Amino acid sequence: MNELQFAIPTLFGVEGLTANELRRLDLPDVRAENGRVFCAGTPADIPRLNLNLRTGERVLLVLGRFPAPNFDALFEGAYALPWEEFIPRMGQFPVKGHSLNAALHSVPACQSLVKKAIAKRLGGRYGLETLPETGAVYQVQFSILNDEAVLMLDTSGPGLHKRGYRAQGVAAPLRETLAAAMVLLSRYRGKGPLCDPFCGSGTIPIEAALIARNRAPGLNRSFSAQKWDWLDKKHWLQGADEAMDREFDGEYEIWGGDLDPAAVALARHNAQLAEVEDLVRFETADATRFHWGGLRGRIVTNPPYGERVLERREAEELYRTFGAAWNKLPESWELYLLSSHTEFERTFGKRADKKRKLYNGMLKCDLFMYLPRR
């Protein structure tokens, strides 16, 4: 069990960032595909990955992959895997997954079949006709893509975007993993001001503070694999110690503003839960009057998109007035703005220097990048 394979699902558009994170953790055989990144590792890397990944959605342990053009192949392939090495006699093993561009397109039928195959294998190994399933959870996930099945165990539990600092959010919250990706794409590493004038519940400034401090985002939460008998508890302690040893000390200029005082109060509360309240300043402020004293800095932000007709008109007016405020900033400032609005550049008043497609959940967006004008 020393050599393991991992799959890290990602939001579309951030696979390269996640692959870079894996390489910085010195994990071998990193390979990115659409919506997921693979790598090799050891049992000790399960805590390291869960604690440290900023842009990955969860850490899946790959047990095997095989052709699955029909139900017989899926059953036999699932049955052949060494489930007893990972799931104990009392373990719960619910099954979920997805199928895309495959002959086996009925997900419920695939779930049922994979469950039966695992139960038959474990029942035979443990000498039980009925498995009790009263112990720790070993969530099984399958992916069937182009008639190839990949069977995995979910080591994370709740998705890695659930850092533990945001029990509630304001309307249309930005997922923490996407906020971290936006900050990383802005190349922010703690130098100069970072501002979010549409901060909402504070996700972008908080993720920026975690990045500036190099604080592992998973330190304040728990993971499913912590209850797994075969995974030595010392790995979790060593992973946490390693992560904390890599933190930086310093003072940073990170600011979030929002027109809604309730959102600002929530952002401050979330920053306290994330233990970065000393690094981030939140204020009630109007983004259309945004200004800053420094010659250099960057804005990383996620303003309202306006998905309905009336909201779209309001969003366009907001973009227009914010564009006017942006034009008054020194030309050395940078802007990284996420929006799904197809007319953003026209209403903002300037074409972006670069654009990158990202997904906020299932909503296709662009990260509009305005680089220093001199």
N, C-alpha and C positions, 0 to 999 in steps of 0.2 A: 504494500500500500504506500510505499515511499514515493513512487512516481505517479502523480495524478494529473488529470487534464481538467481545465476549467473553461467555462463559457460565461462571458459577462454580457448580458443584454444591455443595449444602450438606446437612448433616443436617436432617431435617425438624424444624421448630420454630425454627431459627436464621436463617432467610432475612432477617428484618428486621435482625438484627445485622450480617450480611454486607453488606446494602445500605448500612447506615450506615458501615461501613468503607470502602466504595467511594466514598461521598460525601466522607468525610474525606480521601481521596486525590485529591479534585477530579476524579473521573471523571464524564463526562456520561451522560445518558440511562439512569440506573439504574432497573431494573424488576425486581421480585421476583415469582417464581412459586413454586408448590409444589416445594421441593427444588432450586431453582436461582435465580440472580440474573443478569441481563444488564446489560451496560453497553457504552459505546463507549470508544475509546481509540486510541493510536498504538503503533508498535513499541516505543517507549521505556517504555510502560506494562506490557509483558510482564514485565520484571524487577521493576518496582515492585510489581505485584500478587503475584507469587510470593514476593517477599521479605517483604512486609508483612502479608498477610492472616492473621488469627488464626483465623477461623471458617469460611472457605471450604475445600473439600476439594481442589480443583485448579483450574487456570486453562486453560480451553478457548478456542481461537481459532475463532470461527464463520466458516465459509467460505460457507455458504448455507443457506436453508430453503426448502422447496417442498412442495406436496401430493404424497403418495405413496400413493394408494389401491390401486395394484397394482405388480407387479414392473417392468413397462415404464416406469412413471412414475418409480420409484426409480432405475432404470438411467439413464434420460435425464437426470434431475435431477442425479445424481451426475456424469455425464459432462460436463455443461455447465459445471461449476465450474472455475475457473482453477488447477488443482492445480500446474501447472508454475511458477507464481509462488512456490510455497512448498516444493515437494519437488524437489530436484535429481535429476540423472540417476542418481546412485548411491544415492539415499535409500531407506531401508527404510520401507515404509508398511503395517504390520499394521493390521487393522481389527477393532474390537469395538464393541458397542453394546447397546441394549435397545429393546424394543417394548412399548407399553402401550396398551390400548384401540384397537388398530389391526387392519385387515384383514391386514396383513403381520405375522403373529405368530411366524413361524419366524425366530429370530435367526440361526442358522447360514446359512440361505438368503439372508437380507439381507446378512450379512457377505460371503458369496461374491460376491453381485451387485455390491455397492459396490466390492469389490476389483477385479473385472473392469472396471468402468466407469473407475476411476482408472487402471488399467494401460493400458487402451485409449487414454485421453486422453494420458497421459505418453508412452506408446510412440509415438504419432503425433507428438507435439511433439519428441521426442528422436531419432526415426528408428530406433527399436529394436523388434524383435519380442519380445524377452525383456529385461526390466529386471533389472539385476544385484542390486539391493537389498543392497549391501555397505557402505553408508555409514551416516551418522547415522540414528537412528530418528525418524520422523515419525508418531507413533501417531494413527491416524484413529479418531474416535469418531462414532457416529451415535445419534440418539435419534428414535424414531418414536412420536409421541403423537397420538392421535385423527387418524390418517392424515396427519399433517404430519411430514416428515423434517427434522431439523437435522443437518448434517454439520460436523464440527469437527476440529481438530488439538489434541492434548494437549501443552501447553507445559511441564507440570510434571514428568512422569515419575512416580516414587512420590508418593502422595498428600501434600498439604500438612500433614497431621497428623504426618507423619514428620519431625519437626524436626531429628533428628540427635542428640538427647540421650538417647534411650531405646533402646538396643540390645536390651534384654530387659525384661520386666515381670513383675509378680506375677500371680496368678490373676485373671481377669476385669478386665484393665486398662481404664482409662477413656481413650477417644481424646482426644488433645491438643486438637483443635478443639472438642470438647464441653466439656472442662475450661475452656478459654478463654471459651466462651460462658457457662458458669455464673458465672465471675468477673465478666464484663461485665454479666450480668443482676443481679448483686449490687451493681452500681454502684461497685465498688471501683476506686479510682484511686491508691492508695498511702497514703491517710490512715487512721490507726488500725490496730489489729491485725486480721490475717486469719489464721484458724486452720482447719486441717483435721485433726480428731482421728482420721480413718480414712484416712490419707494414702497407704497402699500404697506404690507406687514413686515417689510425690511429684509426680504430674502437676499437681494443682490448685495447690499452693504454687509450683511452678516457673512455671506459666503466670501466676499472680498476680504473681510477681517480674518476669517479662518485661513484663507490662502496667504495673506500677508504674514500671519503668525506661523504658518506651516503647521497648523493644528489639524490633527486627523479628525475628519468630520464624524466618525462613528464612535468616538470615545464615550459619549453620553447615552448610549443605547445598548440593548442586548440583541443577540442573534440566535437563530434556531440551533445552530451547530454547537452552541455552548452546552446544550443538554445531551449531546451525543456521547455515548460511552466510549467509543473507540478513539475519539479525539482528545488527546491528553490536555488536561486543564492548564498545564504549564505553558502551552503555546499561546493561550489567551493572555496570560500575565506577561509573557515575553513580548508579545505583539504590542500590548499597551505600553510597556516600558520603552520599547524601541520607538514607538510613535511619539511619546512625550519627550524623549531625548532629542528628537529632531525639531522641536519647537524653537522659534526665535523669540527674543525679547525686542521690544522697540516701540516707538510711538508712530502712529500712522494717521493720515488725514483722510478719514472715510466719513462721508456725510450722506444722509438720506433725508429727503423732504417729501411731504405730501400735503395736499389741501385739506384732507380729512383729519382732524385732531384725534379721532378714535383710532385711525390707522397708525398714526404716529405713536400713540400710547401703546398699541399692540406691538409695534416694531421695537420699542424700547424693552418691553417685557420679553420678547423673543430673543433680543440681544443678551439679556441677563441669563436666560436659560442656556444660551450658547456659550456663555462665559466670555463674551467679547464686548460687554457694555462699556468697558474702559477704552475701547478702540474706535467706537462708532458714535457719531453724534446725529441725532434725529431731531428735526424741527418741523413745525407746521409752516408750510411755504407754498407759494404759487409757482409752478414750473414755468409758466409763461413770463414770469419776471425773474427768472434765474440769472444770477450773476455771481462772479467769484473774483477774488482779488489776485490770485496767483497767475503768473504768466503761463504756467504749464499745468496740465491736468487732463483728466478724461472723465467723460460721462458714460456710464453703462446703465441702461434703463429699459423699461418695458412699459410704455404708456398704454392707455386703453386702446383697443383695436377698433371697436365700433362694429359689432357683428350684425346689428339690426340697422334698418334704413335710417331712422332718426339718430341712433347712436353713431352711425357712420358720418353723418353731417357734423355732429358735435366733435367727433374724433378729428375730422379734417380741419375744423376751426382750431382745435387744440394743436394740431401739427403745425398749422400756419403761424400761430402766435409763438409756439415754442421755437420754430425756425427763425423767427425774428429775434428772439432772445439769444439763440445760438450764434447768430451773425455778429452780435455785439461782443462776444468773447474774443480773447486774443487768438490769433491765427495758429498758435502752437498747440491749442487744445484739440482733443480727439473725442469722437462720439461713436458709441456702439449702441444702436437702438433696435430693438426687436419689434416687429409689427407684421400682422397678416394682411394689412390694408394694401390693396393692389395699387392705390394711387398715392402712397405715402410720399414718394420723392417729389411728385408734382405739387402736393399741398405743402410740403415742408419747404419747398423752394430751391432745392439743390439735389443734383444726382449724387448718389453715394460713390465713393472711390472704389469700394469693394462691397460685394454682397455674398452672404453665405446662407444656404437653405438650412433651416432648423425646424423642428417640430415641437410645439408646445402641446403635449398630449398628442391628439390626432390632428391638431390644427397646423397646417403648413404655414410657416412664417419665413421672413427673411431677417437676417441680422444685417442692418444697414451700417456700414463702416465709413466714417468720415475721418480721414487721417489728417495730421497737422497740415495746415494750409501754407506753412513755410518752415 
